[in-house]
Each structure stands twice: as C-alpha cells, then as structure tokens.
Amino acid sequence: MIIEAQGLTKTYQSKSGPVHALAGLDLQVPRGTVKALLGPNGAGKTTVVKMLTTLIRPDTGTAVIDGIDIIRHPKSVRRIIGVSGQYAAVDENLTGFENLEMVGRLYHLGGAAARRRAQELIDLFELTAAGNRPVKGFSGGMRRRIDLAGALVINPKILFLDEPTTGLDPRSRIALWDVIKRLVADGTTVLLTTQYLEEADQLADDIVVIDDGRVIAEGTSDQLKAQIGGHRVVVALVDATDVGTACEILARHGSGEPSVSTDGRGVEVAVTDGPTALQNMLSDLRAAEVNLHDAGMRRPTLDDVFLRLTGHKADLTVTDNDTNASGPKLSKRAQAKRAQKRAADADASDVEKVT
C-alpha cells in the first residue's frame, strides 16, 4: 500500500460547538490505482486530504505515505506528492506557462529545468495555443487544467485531487477525466474526492463511501451496487395526478417502497425478477388507464447505494442558498451540518498551520 491511515480523527471547535470532521477513519490505497472518497458536503473528504498532505495534523491516528510518517517527516512527504484543491490556485496575472515555471522555481528545479517542465505540461494538457495568455482570460476548465498541471511539476508518486471537476461543464469534466486516466496509466497513484457519482464510476478502481467522518462502505463500483442487488423498474407518467395509482401498482410487484422524482412524474421501485415485474406492472398500469411516456429497467447506481446506506443522496452540490443544481432544497439535517462545518472552518482557519 502506498497510503495507509488508521484511526484518523479531527474535531474543530466552533461557536456552535464541536464539529467532528473525522471520527476514526481508516484508509488504504494500493500503488498505481485510483481511490475515490465519495460523500456529500461535510462528510470529511477535504479533511482527509488536508491531513494526508500535511496541511493539518490529526487529533489522533496515524498515516504513512510511501513508508513516510506524515507527522514525523512532513517535508519528506511533500517531496513525493502533488495536490490540486477544490479551487484553482493560479496567479491570474501570469500566463499559464509563467504559472508553471513559477511552481518549478519554488521546487528549486532551476531556471532551464523549470521552463522545460512547464512547456511539457502545457503540451500535455493541450494548452499550447493558450499557454502564453494571462490566466485571467482562461475558462474554468482551462484554469483547472493549469492547476492540475502545477500539481505535476515534480512528477509526484501520489496525486491528491480534491473535487477537481466541481463547477465544470460536462465537456471540460470529461476532458479532465481523460488527463487523469493518462496519468494513472503512466503509474501515478491518485486519491480523489468527489461528490459526483459518475466521476467515481468513471475513474476509480476502488470507492470509499464516507459520511459523518466515517467510512460506511468500500469496494469497487460493481461490488457496492451488488450490495443492494436486483434491478429498478422506472416509469415516466404523462399526468402527474396518476402518481398515487402508479406507486400502488409498482409497490404491488416490487420488492420495496417506490420513490417519486422531484417533478412528480417519475416513479421507480426495486424488483427481484425484472422482466416479469415490468410486464406485470405495465399490464396493471394499462388496466388502470395510467398513460406513460416511457418505462424500462435499469441497474442500481452509486446513488442508489448511497441512499440505501445513509438515507440521503450523495451529490449535494450546493449554492449559497443551500439548493442543488437541479433546484430542490437541502434537508434540514444537511443545512445544519453545512452551517456547523462553515463555522468550524472559519474558526479553524485562524489556528491551522502547515507543519
């Protein structure tokens, strides 16, 4: 294992009381793989990254990076890792090339070596045409690529990516995924935090599901989905007023309680014998004169897994108004937890220092 952590805990003191960011977290990452930490805001993902990159100390617990203790030898750890945080840490007044050259100089590569490495990364991330333009004119996706390139200046053994594609459009996100896949193919180990279920599905060899500062499940994407088994039957209603009848019929032939989409027109339920259940449901819906736009079966998703494990969905990307990208409000639990986390981060920012 290139990363091994045991019993990591961290508690922040905030005005509203103690916030337990981590509560005894264990983690193992095999060399040359991608491990995804999946969880909602406030689950403890960023705290894990800050600890393993020596930005904060754990209250209790131990962690070793490629055989190096993060508490006893933090400088040695920093020599072999690269980090890309949630927000692109670039100087907007410098060009893309100048940003990367500056990072190389900070790593004491020397002028010629820093310029050579900067150009290599500009070409690798397909920014050759824009490399000599000020970063303030870059798109969000281009800024993220420059930030990720900065994390690779020293060819790190381990790359830490903290929600690297948050806020990117789908095209930019897919482009960044391709870059990450190429890095892993060349032997880089990646620890990735994400709220995007599709991202974990696309990139990760192994997924750790975190909630309330604890690991609640771990395995490959297929292994996690197998925990809840079976298929899902999904129907799309023409008239939302038929939702009660549809739920009653789907419950009759399903193996659990049906769930209704936020617009009130989609109903789905877990089933044990997918083809037979779907056939019976369609027959009963037709007899009840419930008109459908569509109907079909699908395999469980990571969202289904997270919902089963925690009672809430994983992809809680939020705005300042505590709404997600598709509109619905966060639960009171999630809002309170987020407010506590904000208060703790504000208090902790005055005392956290790089070791």
N, C-alpha and C positions, 0 to 999 in steps of 0.2 A: 504494500500500500504506500502511495506517495503522500497521502494525507491521512492522519489518524487523530481523532479527537475523542475524548471521553469526559462525560460529566460536566460539560461546559454550562456555567450559569452566569447570568448577568442581571442585576437589579438596578434600575435607575430610581433615584429619589426625585419625585416631582411634587408640585404644590398640592396636587390632588391625592398624594400618597405614593407608595412604592409601586413600580411597574416592573414585573418580572419578564424581561425581554427573552431570556433563555432560562430554562428550568431543567437542566441536566441533559443536555443534548449530546448524543454520540454520533460520530460520522466517520466513515471510511471511504476513501476514493482510490481505486486502483490506478496504477500508472497508465498513461496513454488513453484514458477514457473521458467521457463527458458525464459528470454527475449533476443532475438538476435538483435544486432545492425549490420545491413548489409550495406556494401558500399565499394567503391573502395579505393585504397590508397589515403590519403589526404582528405578523407571525413569528418574527425573529430572524428572517433571512439576512437582512443587511447587517445585523449584529454579528451573525456568524462570520460574514465576510470581513468585517472590521477586526474581529479577533484574529482570524487566521492570517490577515495581512499586517498584523502587529500594530494596528491603529488604536486599539483598546485592549486592556487586559481583562481576562475572565475573572470573576469573583472567586470561582472555584473551578477545578477541572484542569485537564492537560491537553495539549495539542502538539503534534510533531509534523513538520513539513519536510519531506525527503530526508528524514532522520534528524532534523534540526528542531530543537525545542523552541517554540515561539516566544516563550517568556525569558528563557536564559540567553538566547542568542538571536534577538530580533534582527540585528543588522545582517547576519548571515542569511536569514530567511528572505530579507528584501532583495538580496543579490540574485535570487533564483526565481522570483515571481514577477508577474505583471498584473496590473489592476486597472479595470475600467469600471468606474462607478455609475450611479444612476444618471448623472448629468455629465455632459461632455465637458471635460476640464481642459479647455483650449483658450489661447490668447487670441481674441477676435481681431486684434490689430496686426497680428503677424500672418504671414501666408501659411498655407498648410505645410510647405517644405520647411519654413523657418520654425514652426512649432515642433516638428520632429527633430530638426537639428538641435534646437534648444534642449529637448529631452536627452538627446545623445550627449551633449556637453555636460548636463547635470550628472550623467552616469560616468563622466570622465573618459569618454571614448576618444577624445582628441578631435581637432577640427576636421581633418580629412575623413576619418572614420565616421564621425557623426554625419557629415554631409553624404557620404556614400550610403550609409544605412537609411538616412531619410529618403533618398531617391529610390532605394529598393522598396521601401514601404509605400511610397507614393505610387509606384508602378503596381505593386501587389494589390493595393486597394482600388485600382483603376481610377486614380485621381490625377493622372498625368496632365490632362488638359487644364485642370483647375489648381494644380499644386502651387503655382506662383501667384494666386489670387488671395487677397485677405480673407480670413475665415469668416469675418462678419457677413460676407456675401454668400456663404455656403447654405445649402438646405440643411434641414435637420438630419437627414440620412448621411450627408457628406460629413457633417460635424461628428457624428457618431463613428464614422469610419476613421477619421483623423484621430479621434480619442482612442479608439481600439488600436490603431497603428502605434500610437505613443506607448501603449502598454506592451508592445512587442519589440521595442528598440533593442533590448538586450537578449532577444531570443529566449524568453523565460521558459523554464521547465513546466511551470504551472501558471495558468491564466485564470484570474478571478473576474467574472463578469456579473455585475450586479444590475439585473434588469436591463440588459443592453439595448433592447429594442422598444422600450416604453416610449410611446408618443410618436413612433414612426408609422408612416403609411405602409400598406401591405407590400408594395414593391420594394421599398427600402428595407423592410424587415426580411424579406426573402433574400435580398442581396447580401445582407449581413449574415444570415444563416449560412449562405454558401461560403463566405470567407471563413467562418468558424469551422465548418466542415473540413475545409482545406488545411487549416492549422492542425486539427486533430489528426488528419491523415498523415501529416508530417511529424507526428509524435508528441504534440503538446497535450498536456492534461488540462482539462477545463472544469472548473466548478462554476456553475451557472445558477443564478437565482432568477426566478421568473414568476409572473402571475398568469402568463399565457399558457394555457393547456396545450395548444397546438405547438408552441415552441418546445416544450418538454418532449412532446411526441416526436417532433422532427429531429431534435439534436441529441437527446440524452440516451446513453447506454443504460443508465440506471436513474431512478427518480426517488427522491426522499420527500415525502409529504410532511410539512411542518404546520402545526397550529398551536397557538399559545405557548411558543417557545419549546415545544417538544416534538420529537419525531413520532408521528402516528401511523406511518406505513412506509414501506420501502420495497422496491422491486423494479423490474422492467415495466414498460408501459403495458405490455400484454399480461404480465403477472398481476398487476394492480387491477386491470379490467376484469381478469378472471375471478377476482375476489367476489364480484357481485354477479358474475355469470350471466348466461342467457342472452336474449335479445330484447329490444324495445320495439313495441308497435307504436307508430306515430300517425295521427290523423290530423288533417287540416280542415276545419269546418268552413262552410260557406257562410253560415249565420251563427254569430256568437251566442244567440239565445238557445242554441241546441247543446250548449256545453254540458248542462246538467245531465241530459239524456246520454250524451256521448260518454261522460265519466261513468255513469251507471253501467253501460254496456261493456266498456273496457275493463271495469273492475270485475265484472262477471266472468270474463275469460282470462284476466291477467293474474299475476302472482304477487301483486302489491297494490298500493293505492295509486291511482292515476294522478299525474301532475298536469297543470294547465299553464300554458305560456302566458307571458305578460299581456299580450293583446287579446287573450280570451278565446282565440280561435284555434289554438293547437292543443291537443291532448295526447299524452303518451303514457304507457304503462309497461312494466317489465312482464315478460312472458316466459314460460318454460318450453313450450313447443311452438316456436314462432309461426311456421306456415299454417298449422291447424288453427291456432289462436287468431291469426289475421283473417283467415277465411270465415271463421265463426263471427268475428266482430263485424266484418263487412256485411255479412248476411243479416245480422241483427240491426245494424245501422240502417240498412236499406228498408227493412221491415218497419222501422220506426220513422221512416221518411226523413232521416238526417242526411242532408246533402253535403258532399265532401269535395274539396278542391284536390286533395291528394291523400294517399295512405301508403304506408310501407313499413319495412322493418329496418333497424339499424343495430349495430353492435354497441355495447356500452362505451362511453367516452371517459376520459380522465375526469371530466366534470361530474359525471355520474358517480365515480369513485369518491371524489372529494365530498360530494353532497351526502353520500352514504356514511362516510367516516366522520364528518364534522357537523352535519345538519345545515350547512350553508355552502354556497358556491365558492369556487376558488378565485375566479377572475374579477376581483373587486377593484378595478382601476377607477380612481375617484378624481373628482374635481374639487374645487374649493367649496362647492355646495353639497358635498357628500352624495353626488349622484354618479352612476357609472355611465359608460359611453352610450348605452342604449336608453338611458333615461330614468329607470326606477331608483328610488331612494334606497340607501343602505339601511340595514336593520338597526334598531336602537342599540343592540349589542355591539355591532360593528362601529357605529358612530361614537359610542362611549369609549370603546377600545382605541379608536383612532385619536380621539381627543386626549386620552391619557398618554398615548405614545408621543403626540406632539409636545405635550407639557414636559414629558421626561426628556425628550431630545433637546428641548430648549434649555432645561436645567443642566443636562449632561454636557452640553457644548461648552460650558464655562470651565469644566474640570477635565475633560478628556484631552490627553496629550499623546503625541506619538512617542513611543518608548525610544 
